Amino acid sequence: MVLVKTAEKIDLKTIYEIETEVFGSHGYPSFFIRQAFDCWSNGLLVAKDQDKVLGYALQVPSSQSLGDAWVLSLAVSEQAQGKGLGKKLLETAIENAKDYKRLLLTVCPKNTGAYALYKSYGFYLLEEEQDYFDIGEDRLVLALDIVE
């Protein structure tokens, strides 16, 4: 049975491995994963089957706009994809955003599966930003209004 809960220090190595497996060179470095644990431990979620981490999400408050939170990363290991873990992680991130007005995230325009998932939960297109990460690295900025 897969449970979504806050990450523990022992989970960090596997979180980094999943990040690298899913996002490759665009993934966060291991030191960032550690610092995310130190800074936003309540927003660093893992999907675990017993002691095995199968996916994770990182949700943090925005420093740009009071009332906003960002899902900075959501990834499921390749071996566990297609089993609803991304949905479970996203649902938990949305539940945890109840103290915010809006939840934001970005997605690659070519990642139609993730875009469809986010839309199915009520995320809408805020803007398409060209060269978000680098030249040719466009992103769709999506938002979900949190209903009180």
N, C-alpha and C positions, 0 to 999 in steps of 0.2 A: 504494500500500500504506500503510495507516494504522499508525502506531507510537504507542505510549504511552510518554512519557518525561517527565523533570522539565522544568518550564518554564524558559525563558530570559527575560531582561529584555525582549527584543524581542517576546515573546508577550503581555505584560501588557495592552496596549491591546486586543487581540482577545479576551482572557479577559474583560475588562470589558464589551466589546460583547456577548459571548455571555451573560454574567450579566444584563445589562440586557434583552436580547432575551427570555430565558427567564423571568426572575423579575420584570421590570418594577420597580415601585416598592419591591418587597421585596428587590431585589438589593443586593449589597454595593456601596458606593461605590468609585470608582477608587482612592482613597488606601488603602482597606483591602486591595485586591488587591495594591498595591505593598508594603504592610507585611507581608502574608502571604508574599510572595516573600522579603522580607528576613528574616522570623522563621522560616518553615517551608519553605524552598525545596525540601527533599527530599520534602515532602508535597504540593507544588503540581505536579500532573500535567497534561499536555496530550495530547490525541489529535491527531496531525498527519498530514496527507497531504502529503508533501514538506515545504514550508514553511508550509502553511496550517493554522492551528489550527481544529479543528472542534468541540472540546469540551474540558472540563477538570474536574478534581476537586481538592478541597482537603481534605487529611487532616492532623489535628493531634493532639498528645497532650493528654489531659485534665489540667487542673490540679486538678480536684475529686476524682478517684479514680485513684490510682496503678494502672497496668496497663490503663487505658482509653485509647482514641483515638477521635476523632470525625471523621466525614466531614461537614465543614461545608457543602460545596456539591458538587454534581455536575450539570453541565449540558452539553447538546449543542446546537449551533446548529440552528435549525429546518430549514435546508437539508440537514443531515446526519442528522437523526433517522430512526429506522427501519432503520439500517444496522449495528446492533450495537455502536456506539461507547460507549454508556452501559454495556453489559456489559463491554467491554474496560477501561474506566476503573474500574468497580467491581471487576473481577477483580484489577487491578493494586493498587488500594487494599487489598484483602484480603491479597494477597501481601505488601505492604509492612507489614502489621500483625502480622507473625509475632513481633515482640518484645513484643506486647501480649497481654493476656488476653481483651480484648473490644473490638469495634468498634461504635460507636454512630452513629446518625444520626436525623434527624427527617424526616417526610414529611407533607404535607397529607393529611388523611383523604380528600379528594375526588380525590387523584391516584392513582387505582386502578391505572394502568399502572406507575407507579414502585413502588407498594406490592407489586404482584405480582412485579416484578423482584427486589426485595429479599428477599421471601419465598422465591423460587426459589433464592436463594443461602444460605438458612438463617437469615436474620434473623427474629427473633420479636418480638412486641409486648411491650415492657417496661411501657409505660403510655401512656394517652392524656391529654395535658395540655391542659386548657381554657385559652384565652386565652394561649397560649404566647408569641406575639409581641405581641398586642394583643387587645382585646376582639373576640371572634368569630374569632380567628386560632388555631384549635386545631391541634395537631400530634400525630402518632403518634411516640412515641419507640421506635425499634427497636434491637435489639442482636444481635450475632453473636458467639458464643463462639469464640475462636481456639484451635484444637486444636494442641497442641505435637507 
